[in-house]
């Protein structure tokens, strides 16, 4: 009888050990390790889903994580290492990193930029995170997490990619909104002026309308391609200006930033049949007036 009880106790103990091990394994499965150069790496807790997003210079992978999230840098980081927080205000905030760790609690989008000793910021790819409300025990993937702000008020972040117009680097003051690059119409018209895809831009204040004329030389105003000293993220709203092309109404989604209307680059390129390319390795946008527009 005593042997039977002992065998039962051993079995129960084994079951408990298996259960405890399984619980630790399930918890660890939510922590993701990002291996970097020189043996350094970053771990991020509570990763519940991986999503694909449009690459605007920071990669095309977005990791959905539930708050609170712990980020740990394994290696000697430099002052260049940072965690950027995109919030609904006029600037880009940064999260404090203490003892190689940081905790994220707000349900917004973050960018983790790991820079270790004897490295530059370009040596390691940034890690994009979308924090959603939850707890450390949350394990089920969420459906359609809120990645962006509302259509009435959106966050515009400065476009980091280099822009080449017919192979030549051109400085634009452009913004990324909802994973799309937005440019000033006059900047684009000025940049392709003198080519086979040039177009004219005019403004009718009385009608609150922008008129575009295809295959017509652009008339500069003198403010084109003006770049401010330091761009910051901004909260923007959709512009209500009407747009016509060669006298016909065009439906564009545009945003007003600091008194200028910004239009999606691909919308304008498609309208004017201008080739647009993206080089992820070089983090550059190509505008080619000799090529036709393709998706």
C-alpha positions as CSV (number, residue, x, y, z in Angstrom):
1,X,0.0,0.0,0.0
2,X,2.9,2.3,0.9
3,X,4.6,1.6,-2.4
4,X,1.4,2.5,-4.3
5,X,1.2,5.8,-2.4
6,X,4.8,6.5,-3.2
7,X,4.3,5.8,-6.9
8,X,1.3,8.0,-7.0
9,X,3.2,10.8,-5.3
10,X,6.1,10.5,-7.8
11,X,3.6,10.6,-10.7
12,X,1.9,13.7,-9.3
13,X,5.3,15.4,-8.8
14,X,6.2,14.7,-12.4
15,X,2.9,16.1,-13.6
16,X,3.4,19.3,-11.6
17,X,7.0,19.6,-13.0
18,X,5.7,19.2,-16.5
19,X,3.0,21.8,-15.9
20,X,5.4,24.3,-14.5
21,X,7.9,23.7,-17.3
22,X,5.1,24.2,-19.9
23,X,4.0,27.4,-18.3
24,X,7.6,28.8,-18.3
25,X,7.9,27.6,-22.0
26,X,4.7,29.4,-23.0
27,X,5.9,32.6,-21.3
28,X,9.3,32.4,-22.9
29,X,7.7,31.9,-26.3
30,X,6.4,35.4,-26.1
31,X,9.9,36.9,-25.7
32,X,11.6,37.4,-29.0
33,X,15.4,37.6,-29.5
34,X,16.9,39.8,-32.3
35,X,20.4,38.7,-33.1
36,X,22.6,41.6,-34.3
37,X,26.3,42.1,-35.2
38,X,29.3,41.2,-33.1
39,X,27.3,38.8,-30.9
40,X,25.0,41.6,-29.5
41,X,21.3,41.1,-29.4
42,X,18.0,42.6,-28.2
43,X,15.1,40.8,-26.4
44,X,11.6,42.1,-26.4
45,X,8.8,40.6,-24.2
46,X,5.2,39.9,-25.0
47,X,5.5,39.6,-28.8
48,X,2.1,38.3,-30.0
49,X,2.0,38.9,-33.7
50,X,4.2,39.7,-36.7
51,X,2.7,41.9,-39.5
52,X,4.0,43.2,-42.8
53,X,4.0,46.9,-43.4
54,X,5.1,49.2,-46.2
55,X,8.9,49.8,-46.0
56,X,9.6,53.5,-45.7
57,X,13.2,53.2,-44.6
58,X,12.8,51.2,-41.4
59,X,12.0,47.7,-42.7
60,X,8.8,46.0,-43.6
61,X,8.2,44.0,-40.4
62,X,6.0,45.3,-37.6
63,X,5.9,43.4,-34.3
64,X,2.7,43.7,-32.3
65,X,3.4,43.5,-28.5
66,X,1.2,43.8,-25.4
67,X,1.9,46.3,-22.7
68,X,3.9,46.4,-20.5
69,X,6.8,45.5,-22.8
70,X,10.4,45.1,-21.6
71,X,13.2,45.8,-24.0
72,X,16.7,44.6,-23.1
73,X,19.9,45.4,-24.9
74,X,22.5,42.6,-24.5
75,X,25.8,44.2,-25.1
76,X,27.5,47.6,-24.4
77,X,25.3,50.3,-26.0
78,X,26.3,53.8,-26.9
79,X,24.5,57.1,-26.6
80,X,23.3,56.6,-30.2
81,X,21.0,53.7,-29.1
82,X,17.5,54.9,-28.7
83,X,13.8,54.0,-28.6
84,X,11.6,56.5,-30.5
85,X,7.9,56.9,-29.6
86,X,5.5,58.2,-32.2
87,X,2.8,60.0,-30.3
88,X,-0.1,62.4,-31.1
89,X,1.8,65.6,-30.7
90,X,4.2,67.9,-32.5
91,X,7.4,66.1,-31.7
92,X,9.0,62.7,-31.6
93,X,9.6,61.5,-28.0
94,X,12.3,59.1,-26.8
95,X,12.0,56.5,-24.1
96,X,14.6,56.4,-21.3
97,X,17.0,53.5,-21.4
98,X,18.4,52.6,-18.0
99,X,20.8,49.8,-17.3
100,X,20.3,48.5,-20.9
101,X,16.5,48.2,-20.3
102,X,13.4,50.1,-21.0
103,X,9.7,49.5,-20.4
104,X,6.9,50.5,-22.9
105,X,3.4,51.0,-21.6
106,X,1.7,53.4,-24.0
107,X,-0.4,51.8,-26.8
108,X,1.4,53.6,-29.7
109,X,4.1,52.8,-32.3
110,X,7.8,52.6,-31.4
111,X,11.1,52.3,-33.2
112,X,14.0,50.5,-31.5
113,X,17.4,51.6,-32.8
114,X,20.2,49.4,-31.3
115,X,23.7,50.9,-31.5
116,X,26.4,49.1,-29.6
117,X,30.1,50.0,-29.0
118,X,32.2,50.4,-32.1
119,X,29.0,50.5,-34.3
120,X,27.0,53.1,-36.1
121,X,23.3,53.5,-36.4
122,X,23.4,52.0,-39.9
123,X,25.0,48.7,-38.7
124,X,21.8,47.3,-37.2
125,X,18.3,47.4,-38.7
126,X,15.7,49.2,-36.5
127,X,12.9,47.2,-34.9
128,X,9.3,48.5,-35.4
129,X,6.8,47.8,-32.6
130,X,3.1,48.4,-32.2
131,X,2.2,48.3,-28.5
132,X,-1.4,47.4,-27.8
133,X,-3.2,47.3,-24.4
134,X,-2.8,44.1,-22.5
135,X,-0.9,42.4,-19.7
136,X,2.2,40.2,-19.6
137,X,-0.1,37.1,-19.5
138,X,-1.8,37.9,-22.8
139,X,-0.9,35.2,-25.3
140,X,-3.7,35.3,-27.9
141,X,-3.1,37.4,-31.1
142,X,-5.2,40.5,-31.4
143,X,-7.3,41.1,-34.5
144,X,-6.5,44.3,-36.5
145,X,-4.6,46.2,-33.7
146,X,-4.9,50.0,-33.9
147,X,-1.8,50.9,-35.8
148,X,-2.6,54.4,-36.8
149,X,-4.5,57.4,-35.5
150,X,-7.9,58.4,-36.8
151,X,-8.5,59.8,-40.3
152,X,-9.4,63.1,-38.8
153,X,-6.0,63.5,-37.0
154,X,-2.9,61.6,-38.2
155,X,0.7,61.6,-37.3
156,X,3.1,62.7,-40.0
157,X,6.7,61.6,-39.5
158,X,9.6,63.1,-41.5
159,X,10.5,60.8,-44.5
160,X,14.0,59.4,-43.8
161,X,14.6,57.9,-47.2
162,X,16.9,59.6,-49.8
163,X,15.1,60.7,-53.0
164,X,16.6,60.4,-56.4
165,X,15.1,62.3,-59.4
166,X,16.3,60.8,-62.6
167,X,19.3,59.4,-60.7
168,X,20.3,62.7,-59.0
169,X,19.8,63.2,-55.2
170,X,17.2,65.9,-54.4
171,X,16.4,67.2,-50.9
172,X,12.6,67.2,-50.2
173,X,10.8,68.1,-47.1
174,X,8.5,65.1,-47.2
175,X,6.5,63.2,-44.6
176,X,5.3,59.7,-44.0
177,X,1.7,59.3,-43.2
178,X,0.0,55.9,-42.8
179,X,3.1,54.2,-44.4
180,X,3.0,56.4,-47.5
181,X,5.3,59.2,-48.5
182,X,3.7,62.6,-49.0
183,X,5.3,65.5,-50.9
184,X,4.4,69.1,-51.7
185,X,2.9,69.4,-55.2
186,X,5.1,72.3,-56.1
187,X,8.2,70.5,-55.0
188,X,7.4,67.6,-57.3
189,X,6.4,69.8,-60.2
190,X,9.7,71.8,-59.8
191,X,11.8,68.6,-59.6
192,X,10.4,67.2,-62.9
193,X,10.3,70.5,-64.7
194,X,11.9,70.5,-68.1
195,X,11.3,66.8,-68.6
196,X,8.7,65.0,-70.7
197,X,6.5,64.5,-67.6
198,X,6.5,68.2,-66.4
199,X,3.3,69.7,-65.2
200,X,2.0,73.1,-64.1
201,X,0.4,73.9,-60.7
202,X,-1.8,76.9,-59.9
203,X,-4.0,77.9,-56.9
204,X,-7.4,79.5,-57.0
205,X,-8.0,80.9,-53.5
206,X,-11.6,82.0,-54.3
207,X,-12.5,78.4,-55.3
208,X,-10.2,76.7,-52.8
209,X,-8.9,74.7,-55.8
210,X,-5.6,73.4,-57.1
211,X,-5.3,73.2,-60.9
212,X,-2.9,70.8,-62.6
213,X,-2.0,71.0,-66.3
214,X,-0.1,68.0,-67.7
215,X,2.8,68.4,-70.2
216,X,3.2,72.0,-69.4
217,X,6.3,73.8,-68.1
218,X,6.1,74.6,-64.4
219,X,6.2,78.2,-63.2
220,X,8.4,78.5,-60.1
221,X,7.4,80.7,-57.1
222,X,10.8,80.7,-55.5
223,X,9.8,78.6,-52.5
224,X,10.3,75.2,-54.1
225,X,12.4,72.5,-52.3
226,X,12.8,74.6,-49.2
227,X,13.9,72.4,-46.4
228,X,13.7,73.5,-42.8
229,X,16.7,72.9,-40.5
230,X,15.1,70.2,-38.4
231,X,11.9,68.4,-39.3
232,X,9.7,67.0,-36.5
233,X,6.7,64.7,-36.4
234,X,3.4,66.6,-36.7
235,X,-0.3,66.0,-36.2
236,X,-2.1,66.7,-39.5
237,X,-5.6,66.7,-40.8
238,X,-7.0,66.1,-44.3
239,X,-7.1,69.1,-46.6
240,X,-10.4,70.0,-48.2
241,X,-8.9,71.6,-51.3
242,X,-10.3,70.6,-54.7
243,X,-8.0,69.3,-57.4
244,X,-8.4,69.3,-61.1
245,X,-6.2,67.9,-63.9
246,X,-6.6,69.5,-67.3
247,X,-10.0,70.8,-66.1
248,X,-11.3,67.5,-64.8
249,X,-12.0,66.8,-61.1
250,X,-9.5,64.5,-59.4
251,X,-10.0,62.7,-56.1
252,X,-6.9,63.0,-54.0
253,X,-6.3,62.5,-50.3
254,X,-4.0,65.3,-49.2
255,X,-2.9,66.8,-45.9
256,X,-2.1,70.3,-44.9
257,X,1.2,70.7,-43.0
258,X,2.4,74.1,-42.0
259,X,0.2,75.8,-44.6
260,X,1.3,73.5,-47.5
261,X,-0.7,70.7,-49.1
262,X,1.1,67.4,-49.2
263,X,0.0,64.7,-51.7
264,X,0.9,61.0,-51.8
265,X,3.9,60.5,-54.1
266,X,2.4,57.5,-55.8
267,X,-0.9,59.2,-56.5
268,X,0.8,62.1,-58.3
269,X,3.2,59.7,-60.1
270,X,0.3,57.6,-61.3
271,X,-1.6,60.6,-62.5
272,X,1.4,62.0,-64.4
273,X,2.6,58.5,-65.5
274,X,6.0,58.9,-63.7
275,X,8.0,55.9,-62.6
276,X,8.5,55.4,-58.9
277,X,10.8,52.8,-57.4
278,X,11.9,51.8,-53.9
279,X,15.4,50.5,-53.0
280,X,15.2,49.0,-49.6
281,X,18.9,48.3,-49.3
282,X,19.9,51.9,-50.1
283,X,16.8,53.2,-48.4
284,X,16.0,55.4,-51.4
285,X,13.0,56.5,-53.4
286,X,13.5,56.8,-57.2
287,X,11.5,59.2,-59.4
288,X,12.1,58.4,-63.1
289,X,10.4,60.6,-65.7
290,X,11.5,58.4,-68.5
291,X,9.7,55.4,-67.1
292,X,6.0,54.7,-66.9
293,X,4.2,54.3,-63.6
294,X,3.8,50.8,-62.2
295,X,2.5,49.5,-58.9
